[in-house]
Amino acid sequence: MKKLKFLPILFIIVLSCKSEKKEDHPTETSEKEAPEEWIMLFDGKSTEGWRAYNGDELPPGWIAKDGALTFDTELGLEQDYTGGKDIIYGAEEFENFELYLEWKLPEGGNSGIFYHLKEGYGGPPEVAPEYQLIDDENYAKIHDLTAYNKSLGYTEKPEELKPLQQTASDYAMHPADQSKKILNPVGEWNSTRIVFTPEKVEHWLNGQMVLSFVPWSEDWYERKNSDKWKNSEDYGKFKTGYIGLQDHSSPIWFRNIKIKKL
């Protein structure tokens, strides 16, 4: 009888430990999925496979630390480096895929995830679609967007961060559905999933699909030719390419980066 009295307490402790572990390591991928289906792009320790866009090595600032692939702004201030600081997983190009990763930003932070990225251009945005990562709440409070937005033709409230510029949007092409977005506060981990096929592209944020569109459709070309990319002839045209991560001069953390070919 005395042993039975302790069972409820032990049960609560076990549940509590499981809950804490799940919160510290969020993941959307199913435990039933075969591990061999996924290709790990970052194992939490080694930066093997990663290098600068148009470069041979990682730019200063990008390191593996505490299980995350992170951009350390202090290390990134080395003065003898003149190249760009966007990075790619350069070991392999991908065509149709499901990409999963987790990320977090500081207050006012900004970054992005590129795919079908080809080298030889001035920067990844010239050629590759981008899943936007940004501090939706605070970015416009810290950074003056007025001149930039006016250059894009935004005359009404140009100081504001526009839907096409917000997290989980296909940057400057397709806005994420704000009614479906669950964006965790600054400093907390979020999860992203990008599913690409020629029939449909899906953007997921924290377990919710917030955007889908058809690549290279009539609507896609109308959007491409009417806004930011109208003078970027090669934007979005490639059907295979590298996965890339953007440096935007602010700290950024990525972990659990993996991809599955479709």
TORKOL-4160 file (C-alpha; in steps of 0.2 Angstrom, whole numbers, padded with zeros to 4 digits, m for minus):
262
<pt num="1" X="0000" Y="0000" Z="0000"/>
<pt num="2" X="0014" Y="0012" Z="0004"/>
<pt num="3" X="0021" Y="0009" Z="m0014"/>
<pt num="4" X="0005" Y="0014" Z="m0022"/>
<pt num="5" X="0005" Y="0031" Z="m0013"/>
<pt num="6" X="0020" Y="0036" Z="m0022"/>
<pt num="7" X="0014" Y="0031" Z="m0040"/>
<pt num="8" X="0004" Y="0047" Z="m0043"/>
<pt num="9" X="0019" Y="0057" Z="m0039"/>
<pt num="10" X="0031" Y="0047" Z="m0050"/>
<pt num="11" X="0018" Y="0048" Z="m0064"/>
<pt num="12" X="0018" Y="0067" Z="m0063"/>
<pt num="13" X="0037" Y="0068" Z="m0063"/>
<pt num="14" X="0039" Y="0057" Z="m0078"/>
<pt num="15" X="0026" Y="0067" Z="m0088"/>
<pt num="16" X="0034" Y="0083" Z="m0083"/>
<pt num="17" X="0051" Y="0077" Z="m0089"/>
<pt num="18" X="0044" Y="0072" Z="m0105"/>
<pt num="19" X="0035" Y="0089" Z="m0107"/>
<pt num="20" X="0051" Y="0099" Z="m0104"/>
<pt num="21" X="0061" Y="0088" Z="m0116"/>
<pt num="22" X="0048" Y="0091" Z="m0130"/>
<pt num="23" X="0048" Y="0109" Z="m0128"/>
<pt num="24" X="0067" Y="0111" Z="m0128"/>
<pt num="25" X="0068" Y="0101" Z="m0145"/>
<pt num="26" X="0053" Y="0105" Z="m0155"/>
<pt num="27" X="0050" Y="0095" Z="m0171"/>
<pt num="28" X="0037" Y="0092" Z="m0184"/>
<pt num="29" X="0044" Y="0077" Z="m0192"/>
<pt num="30" X="0034" Y="0061" Z="m0188"/>
<pt num="31" X="0043" Y="0048" Z="m0178"/>
<pt num="32" X="0036" Y="0034" Z="m0189"/>
<pt num="33" X="0046" Y="0041" Z="m0204"/>
<pt num="34" X="0061" Y="0031" Z="m0209"/>
<pt num="35" X="0077" Y="0040" Z="m0203"/>
<pt num="36" X="0086" Y="0035" Z="m0219"/>
<pt num="37" X="0074" Y="0046" Z="m0229"/>
<pt num="38" X="0081" Y="0062" Z="m0222"/>
<pt num="39" X="0098" Y="0069" Z="m0227"/>
<pt num="40" X="0105" Y="0079" Z="m0212"/>
<pt num="41" X="0113" Y="0095" Z="m0218"/>
<pt num="42" X="0118" Y="0100" Z="m0201"/>
<pt num="43" X="0121" Y="0088" Z="m0186"/>
<pt num="44" X="0123" Y="0101" Z="m0172"/>
<pt num="45" X="0142" Y="0099" Z="m0172"/>
<pt num="46" X="0151" Y="0100" Z="m0189"/>
<pt num="47" X="0149" Y="0114" Z="m0202"/>
<pt num="48" X="0155" Y="0101" Z="m0215"/>
<pt num="49" X="0146" Y="0104" Z="m0232"/>
<pt num="50" X="0143" Y="0123" Z="m0229"/>
<pt num="51" X="0153" Y="0137" Z="m0237"/>
<pt num="52" X="0151" Y="0154" Z="m0243"/>
<pt num="53" X="0140" Y="0158" Z="m0258"/>
<pt num="54" X="0152" Y="0160" Z="m0272"/>
<pt num="55" X="0166" Y="0155" Z="m0260"/>
<pt num="56" X="0176" Y="0140" Z="m0254"/>
<pt num="57" X="0175" Y="0142" Z="m0235"/>
<pt num="58" X="0163" Y="0148" Z="m0222"/>
<pt num="59" X="0163" Y="0167" Z="m0220"/>
<pt num="60" X="0169" Y="0173" Z="m0203"/>
<pt num="61" X="0155" Y="0173" Z="m0191"/>
<pt num="62" X="0147" Y="0157" Z="m0196"/>
<pt num="63" X="0150" Y="0143" Z="m0183"/>
<pt num="64" X="0143" Y="0128" Z="m0175"/>
<pt num="65" X="0139" Y="0132" Z="m0156"/>
<pt num="66" X="0128" Y="0124" Z="m0143"/>
<pt num="67" X="0120" Y="0113" Z="m0156"/>
<pt num="68" X="0116" Y="0127" Z="m0168"/>
<pt num="69" X="0123" Y="0134" Z="m0184"/>
<pt num="70" X="0124" Y="0152" Z="m0180"/>
<pt num="71" X="0130" Y="0169" Z="m0186"/>
<pt num="72" X="0140" Y="0177" Z="m0173"/>
<pt num="73" X="0141" Y="0196" Z="m0177"/>
<pt num="74" X="0156" Y="0200" Z="m0167"/>
<pt num="75" X="0166" Y="0186" Z="m0176"/>
<pt num="76" X="0159" Y="0192" Z="m0192"/>
<pt num="77" X="0167" Y="0209" Z="m0191"/>
<pt num="78" X="0184" Y="0203" Z="m0196"/>
<pt num="79" X="0191" Y="0217" Z="m0208"/>
<pt num="80" X="0201" Y="0206" Z="m0219"/>
<pt num="81" X="0186" Y="0197" Z="m0227"/>
<pt num="82" X="0178" Y="0206" Z="m0242"/>
<pt num="83" X="0166" Y="0193" Z="m0249"/>
<pt num="84" X="0147" Y="0190" Z="m0245"/>
<pt num="85" X="0142" Y="0181" Z="m0229"/>
<pt num="86" X="0127" Y="0172" Z="m0236"/>
<pt num="87" X="0130" Y="0153" Z="m0235"/>
<pt num="88" X="0125" Y="0137" Z="m0245"/>
<pt num="89" X="0125" Y="0119" Z="m0242"/>
<pt num="90" X="0137" Y="0116" Z="m0256"/>
<pt num="91" X="0139" Y="0097" Z="m0255"/>
<pt num="92" X="0123" Y="0093" Z="m0266"/>
<pt num="93" X="0110" Y="0102" Z="m0276"/>
<pt num="94" X="0092" Y="0097" Z="m0274"/>
<pt num="95" X="0077" Y="0097" Z="m0286"/>
<pt num="96" X="0060" Y="0092" Z="m0278"/>
<pt num="97" X="0061" Y="0091" Z="m0259"/>
<pt num="98" X="0055" Y="0093" Z="m0242"/>
<pt num="99" X="0066" Y="0104" Z="m0231"/>
<pt num="100" X="0064" Y="0105" Z="m0212"/>
<pt num="101" X="0074" Y="0116" Z="m0200"/>
<pt num="102" X="0072" Y="0126" Z="m0184"/>
<pt num="103" X="0077" Y="0144" Z="m0181"/>
<pt num="104" X="0077" Y="0159" Z="m0170"/>
<pt num="105" X="0080" Y="0177" Z="m0171"/>
<pt num="106" X="0085" Y="0192" Z="m0160"/>
<pt num="107" X="0075" Y="0207" Z="m0158"/>
<pt num="108" X="0075" Y="0216" Z="m0175"/>
<pt num="109" X="0083" Y="0201" Z="m0183"/>
<pt num="110" X="0082" Y="0197" Z="m0202"/>
<pt num="111" X="0087" Y="0182" Z="m0212"/>
<pt num="112" X="0080" Y="0170" Z="m0225"/>
<pt num="113" X="0081" Y="0152" Z="m0233"/>
<pt num="114" X="0085" Y="0150" Z="m0251"/>
<pt num="115" X="0082" Y="0135" Z="m0263"/>
<pt num="116" X="0086" Y="0131" Z="m0281"/>
<pt num="117" X="0101" Y="0143" Z="m0278"/>
<pt num="118" X="0114" Y="0144" Z="m0292"/>
<pt num="119" X="0131" Y="0153" Z="m0290"/>
<pt num="120" X="0139" Y="0166" Z="m0301"/>
<pt num="121" X="0127" Y="0180" Z="m0296"/>
<pt num="122" X="0129" Y="0196" Z="m0285"/>
<pt num="123" X="0119" Y="0187" Z="m0271"/>
<pt num="124" X="0106" Y="0174" Z="m0268"/>
<pt num="125" X="0091" Y="0185" Z="m0269"/>
<pt num="126" X="0095" Y="0189" Z="m0288"/>
<pt num="127" X="0091" Y="0171" Z="m0293"/>
<pt num="128" X="0083" Y="0161" Z="m0279"/>
<pt num="129" X="0066" Y="0161" Z="m0270"/>
<pt num="130" X="0067" Y="0165" Z="m0252"/>
<pt num="131" X="0057" Y="0159" Z="m0237"/>
<pt num="132" X="0057" Y="0175" Z="m0227"/>
<pt num="133" X="0063" Y="0175" Z="m0208"/>
<pt num="134" X="0061" Y="0192" Z="m0199"/>
<pt num="135" X="0056" Y="0199" Z="m0183"/>
<pt num="136" X="0038" Y="0204" Z="m0189"/>
<pt num="137" X="0034" Y="0214" Z="m0173"/>
<pt num="138" X="0050" Y="0224" Z="m0170"/>
<pt num="139" X="0059" Y="0225" Z="m0187"/>
<pt num="140" X="0051" Y="0241" Z="m0193"/>
<pt num="141" X="0053" Y="0250" Z="m0176"/>
<pt num="142" X="0071" Y="0247" Z="m0177"/>
<pt num="143" X="0075" Y="0249" Z="m0195"/>
<pt num="144" X="0069" Y="0263" Z="m0207"/>
<pt num="145" X="0061" Y="0255" Z="m0221"/>
<pt num="146" X="0054" Y="0271" Z="m0229"/>
<pt num="147" X="0066" Y="0273" Z="m0243"/>
<pt num="148" X="0067" Y="0255" Z="m0248"/>
<pt num="149" X="0048" Y="0253" Z="m0248"/>
<pt num="150" X="0046" Y="0269" Z="m0259"/>
<pt num="151" X="0059" Y="0262" Z="m0271"/>
<pt num="152" X="0047" Y="0247" Z="m0273"/>
<pt num="153" X="0032" Y="0258" Z="m0276"/>
<pt num="154" X="0024" Y="0257" Z="m0259"/>
<pt num="155" X="0018" Y="0275" Z="m0256"/>
<pt num="156" X="0005" Y="0271" Z="m0242"/>
<pt num="157" X="0013" Y="0269" Z="m0225"/>
<pt num="158" X="0031" Y="0265" Z="m0233"/>
<pt num="159" X="0038" Y="0264" Z="m0215"/>
<pt num="160" X="0029" Y="0248" Z="m0212"/>
<pt num="161" X="0034" Y="0230" Z="m0215"/>
<pt num="162" X="0023" Y="0224" Z="m0229"/>
<pt num="163" X="0015" Y="0206" Z="m0230"/>
<pt num="164" X="0027" Y="0201" Z="m0244"/>
<pt num="165" X="0041" Y="0205" Z="m0232"/>
<pt num="166" X="0035" Y="0196" Z="m0217"/>
<pt num="167" X="0040" Y="0179" Z="m0210"/>
<pt num="168" X="0035" Y="0163" Z="m0220"/>
<pt num="169" X="0031" Y="0173" Z="m0235"/>
<pt num="170" X="0039" Y="0169" Z="m0252"/>
<pt num="171" X="0049" Y="0185" Z="m0251"/>
<pt num="172" X="0042" Y="0199" Z="m0263"/>
<pt num="173" X="0031" Y="0186" Z="m0272"/>
<pt num="174" X="0018" Y="0178" Z="m0261"/>
<pt num="175" X="0012" Y="0183" Z="m0244"/>
<pt num="176" X="0010" Y="0171" Z="m0230"/>
<pt num="177" X="m0008" Y="0169" Z="m0223"/>
<pt num="178" X="m0008" Y="0180" Z="m0207"/>
<pt num="179" X="m0023" Y="0172" Z="m0200"/>
<pt num="180" X="m0014" Y="0155" Z="m0200"/>
<pt num="181" X="0003" Y="0161" Z="m0193"/>
<pt num="182" X="0009" Y="0156" Z="m0176"/>
<pt num="183" X="0025" Y="0165" Z="m0174"/>
<pt num="184" X="0034" Y="0162" Z="m0157"/>
<pt num="185" X="0041" Y="0177" Z="m0148"/>
<pt num="186" X="0059" Y="0184" Z="m0152"/>
<pt num="187" X="0072" Y="0172" Z="m0144"/>
<pt num="188" X="0061" Y="0157" Z="m0145"/>
<pt num="189" X="0063" Y="0143" Z="m0158"/>
<pt num="190" X="0052" Y="0141" Z="m0173"/>
<pt num="191" X="0051" Y="0127" Z="m0185"/>
<pt num="192" X="0050" Y="0129" Z="m0204"/>
<pt num="193" X="0045" Y="0117" Z="m0218"/>
<pt num="194" X="0047" Y="0120" Z="m0236"/>
<pt num="195" X="0039" Y="0107" Z="m0248"/>
<pt num="196" X="0044" Y="0110" Z="m0267"/>
<pt num="197" X="0036" Y="0101" Z="m0282"/>
<pt num="198" X="0032" Y="0107" Z="m0299"/>
<pt num="199" X="0014" Y="0106" Z="m0295"/>
<pt num="200" X="0014" Y="0115" Z="m0278"/>
<pt num="201" X="0025" Y="0124" Z="m0266"/>
<pt num="202" X="0021" Y="0124" Z="m0248"/>
<pt num="203" X="0027" Y="0135" Z="m0234"/>
<pt num="204" X="0024" Y="0129" Z="m0216"/>
<pt num="205" X="0027" Y="0138" Z="m0200"/>
<pt num="206" X="0026" Y="0130" Z="m0183"/>
<pt num="207" X="0016" Y="0116" Z="m0189"/>
<pt num="208" X="0004" Y="0126" Z="m0199"/>
<pt num="209" X="0004" Y="0128" Z="m0218"/>
<pt num="210" X="0003" Y="0147" Z="m0221"/>
<pt num="211" X="0006" Y="0148" Z="m0240"/>
<pt num="212" X="0005" Y="0137" Z="m0256"/>
<pt num="213" X="0007" Y="0142" Z="m0274"/>
<pt num="214" X="0011" Y="0134" Z="m0291"/>
<pt num="215" X="0028" Y="0138" Z="m0297"/>
<pt num="216" X="0031" Y="0144" Z="m0315"/>
<pt num="217" X="0012" Y="0147" Z="m0317"/>
<pt num="218" X="0004" Y="0161" Z="m0326"/>
<pt num="219" X="0001" Y="0169" Z="m0309"/>
<pt num="220" X="0019" Y="0166" Z="m0304"/>
<pt num="221" X="0026" Y="0175" Z="m0319"/>
<pt num="222" X="0014" Y="0190" Z="m0317"/>
<pt num="223" X="0020" Y="0192" Z="m0299"/>
<pt num="224" X="0038" Y="0190" Z="m0305"/>
<pt num="225" X="0037" Y="0203" Z="m0319"/>
<pt num="226" X="0027" Y="0216" Z="m0310"/>
<pt num="227" X="0037" Y="0219" Z="m0294"/>
<pt num="228" X="0055" Y="0217" Z="m0286"/>
<pt num="229" X="0061" Y="0204" Z="m0298"/>
<pt num="230" X="0055" Y="0211" Z="m0315"/>
<pt num="231" X="0073" Y="0216" Z="m0320"/>
<pt num="232" X="0080" Y="0200" Z="m0313"/>
<pt num="233" X="0080" Y="0189" Z="m0328"/>
<pt num="234" X="0085" Y="0173" Z="m0320"/>
<pt num="235" X="0075" Y="0174" Z="m0303"/>
<pt num="236" X="0067" Y="0158" Z="m0299"/>
<pt num="237" X="0069" Y="0150" Z="m0316"/>
<pt num="238" X="0081" Y="0135" Z="m0310"/>
<pt num="239" X="0073" Y="0119" Z="m0306"/>
<pt num="240" X="0088" Y="0112" Z="m0296"/>
<pt num="241" X="0100" Y="0121" Z="m0285"/>
<pt num="242" X="0108" Y="0123" Z="m0268"/>
<pt num="243" X="0100" Y="0127" Z="m0251"/>
<pt num="244" X="0106" Y="0143" Z="m0244"/>
<pt num="245" X="0105" Y="0153" Z="m0228"/>
<pt num="246" X="0105" Y="0172" Z="m0227"/>
<pt num="247" X="0116" Y="0184" Z="m0217"/>
<pt num="248" X="0108" Y="0200" Z="m0214"/>
<pt num="249" X="0120" Y="0208" Z="m0201"/>
<pt num="250" X="0111" Y="0201" Z="m0186"/>
<pt num="251" X="0113" Y="0185" Z="m0176"/>
<pt num="252" X="0103" Y="0170" Z="m0182"/>
<pt num="253" X="0102" Y="0152" Z="m0176"/>
<pt num="254" X="0098" Y="0136" Z="m0185"/>
<pt num="255" X="0097" Y="0118" Z="m0180"/>
<pt num="256" X="0089" Y="0101" Z="m0185"/>
<pt num="257" X="0092" Y="0106" Z="m0203"/>
<pt num="258" X="0087" Y="0091" Z="m0214"/>
<pt num="259" X="0080" Y="0087" Z="m0232"/>
<pt num="260" X="0071" Y="0073" Z="m0240"/>
<pt num="261" X="0071" Y="0071" Z="m0259"/>
<pt num="262" X="0053" Y="0069" Z="m0267"/>
